[in-house]
Structures are given as structure tokens and as C-alpha cells.
């Protein structure tokens, strides 16, 4: 069952479940995805940004090419606000801090990314600790990606010593068989691509 938060003639805002692809992948077994499911209801939709398959949360799709171009411009110019929540291992030493580490593709281990001081692209993530559970040694954090690199939040948190709980790609050994990645796109703020109306959507994580 799709959860649609907004739709009009120009765009659709929907909630992507963890484990569902955002767009089709390679192979017949990877055609089920959020964009394909939306297309069955709204007709052709255009991807404006992506979420990892393992990540849940808010996504906006354009229904026209002019709307897509305007959304892409907003993303490119840093005008779209994205906020995530995650559960991470351990207790960070600081309540609020910024991770500023350049990222690049880890070619021998694709699709993994890595910190790369020689060839990496500038990547910045703001982190705020919301809560800490001593019994499980897990913290809940709010994340604001200033840049939008592939796997940025996951790699930055791993590099900081606080990998996301359930991250089979970058996490700890016990995360290999986890039910899901505890990372969720919780807030999306942008201007309507046609009317300019400010839009804000919030969906709390299920974890």
C-alpha cells in the first residue's frame, strides 16, 4: 500500500519503505520499485533524487519535465532541506557536530564508498544526538546532509565510529543479518516547482 503525502499535476510526494528500490535496477527481479508503483496510479513520474534501497522515508517525484528541471535546480543549489533520523552504535562524545570528510567510490568493492583524501569529493553532514539508550548502547541521531554523495550518511557515521544500526554494508558484524537499516528520511522541505509555495513534509521513523 503506497503512502502518498501530496500530489497534484506537477509532483508527487510519497513514503518509500525500507527494502524497496527507488527506481528500477538491472535485471527482471529488480523492476519493482517506488517509481514503478507510483506510475501505475499517476502515469509517468520522473525521479528528482534517490534514497538507498535499505533507507526508508520521504521522496518527491516530478510528473512533468518542467517540474523535474525546477526540482533538480533546487537540489543543485542546496535549496531543498532534507533531514534524516538514524539509530547508531555507541554514544557520540559531542551532542552536536559536523562530519567533513571527502568521499569517493571504493572501486574494488563497489557499490561501497570510502573516505578518500586524495580523490574524494567534499562531503559534509551535520549531526545532532537526540537520545541515548545505555542498555543497548545505541543513540538516536538527527542528520542533515549538506552535500548529497552516495551513501554519505552511512560512510560518515561509520568513519566517526558510530555506524548505523542494521547497516549490512558499513556496519558491524552483528548487523549483517539485520532486518533493516535504521536510517529514515524524516523531513523534506522545498518550494513547489511551479507555484513557488513552500512545502514541508514530516514522517517520523517506524523505529
N, C-alpha and C positions, 0 to 999 in steps of 0.2 A: 504494500500500500504506500503510494507516494505521499509525502507530506509537502504540500505547496503552501508557501507563506505569502506569495504575491504573484499575480500575473496580470498582464494587460497585453495590448497589441505589440508591445516593444520588448518586453522581457519577462522572465520567469525566475523567481527565487524559490529554491527547493532545498530540502534537507537530504544530504547523502548519507546513507547508512554505512557504518564501518564494514569493509569487506566487499563493497560494490565498486566497480570501476567507474570513474567519471566519464570516460569516453571509451569507445571500443579499442580492444587490444589486438594483437596479431593472433590469428587462428580462430576457428569456428567456435571454440569454447570460451572465447573472450569477447563475444559480441553483446552479451547482456551488460548494460551499463546505465548510469543515470540519464545520460543524454538520449539513449535509445528509448528508455521508458517514457521520458518526457515527450519525445516525438510522437508516440502513439496517442497522446492526448492533445498536444498543441501543434502538431506538424513539425516542420524542420526547426531545430534550435541550433544555436551556434555557441561554442564553448568560449567563455570570456576569461576563465582562469581554471586552475586544476587543484584537486586535492588528491593526495596519495590514496590508493585503494584501501589501505588499512585505516585511514583517517575518516572520522565522521564529521558532519557539520554542514554549514551553510554554503551554497553555491548560487551564483547568478548566471543565467544563460540569456543570450540575446535572441530575439525572434526575427530580427531584421538585420541586414548588413550595416545600415547606418547606425543602429543602436550598438552593434558589435564594435564598430570603429570608435565610437564615443566611449564605450566601456574600456576598450583597450587603451585609449588615451589616458583615461583616469588612472588605470593601473600603472601605466608607464610613468606618469607624472607624480605618482605617490599620493593621489587624491582619494584613494579608497582605503578606508580603515578596516583592518582585519584583526580580530582578537581571538586567541585560542586559549583553551584550558587543557591542562595535562596533569597526570599523576606521574611523579618521577621518584626514582630511588634516592633515598638519603635526605638529609636536611641541609640545604644550602647555608653557607656561612652568612650571607647577606640577605636581607629581606627584599631589596630591590637592586638590580644591577643590569649591566648591558654586556652581552657577549658580542665581541667584534673579532671574528675570525674568518679569513678568506677561505672559500670552498671551491673545490674542483671535482670533476669526475674521477673516481678511482677505477681507471680503465681495466686493470686485470680482474676487478671484482664488480663490474657493472651489474646492477644499476646503483651500486653504492657510491656515495660521495665521501670526500675526505677533506680535512683541513690541509691546505697547500699554500705555504707562504711564498712560493716562487711563482706559481701559475694560477693560483686561486683568484676568484672574483670577490670583491668586497662584499661582506655579508654581516648584517647586524640584527640582533634580536634583543628586545627588551624583556626582562623577566621580573615578575613580582610574585613572592611567595604568599599564598592565601591561607594555607593551613598546613599543619604537620601532624601526622599520626605516629606517635612513638612506638606503638605496638607493632605496626607493620614497617616502620622506618620509611614511610612514603610521604612525600609532600605534594600538595596541590598547588599548581602554579598557573599564573596568567601570563600569556606570551603575546607580544606584539612584534611581528616581523617587519622591520624597517625596510629590508630588502626581501626579495621573493625567490631565493635559489631553491633548486630541487633538494628535498629532504632537509632544508635548512634547520628547522626547529629540532629535528631528531639528532642531527650531527652536532649542532651547537650544544645541546644538552648533554650528549654523550661526552663531548670534549670537556665540558665543565664538570664531569664526574657525576652527573645526575641523569642517566639515561631514562627515557620514557618507559614506564611500566608496560610490559607486553610487546616491546619492540623486538621482533624476531631478527631484524636486520642489524640493528645497532645496540641492542640491549644486552643484558646479562644472560648467562646460560639458562637460568630458570625461566626466561622469557620466550625461549624457543617454541614451547608448546602452548603459549598463552592464547586465550580465547579471542582477544582483540588488543589492538594498540590503544592505549589510554590517552588519545590525543583527539581534540574536538575543536572544530572551527565554530566558535560560540557567538561571534558578533561580526556583522558586515554593515558598513556604513558607506554610502556613496550617493551621488546625485543622479536622479533619473536622467537617462541619456537623451531624452527628448524634451521633457518639461523643465529639467533642472531642479525639480523638487527634491529636497533632502530626504533620503530614505535610510532607515535603520532597522535592522532585524537582529533579534537576540533569541537564541535557543540554548538552554543550559545542557551540559553533557548528561548522558544517562549513567555515568559512573561517579 
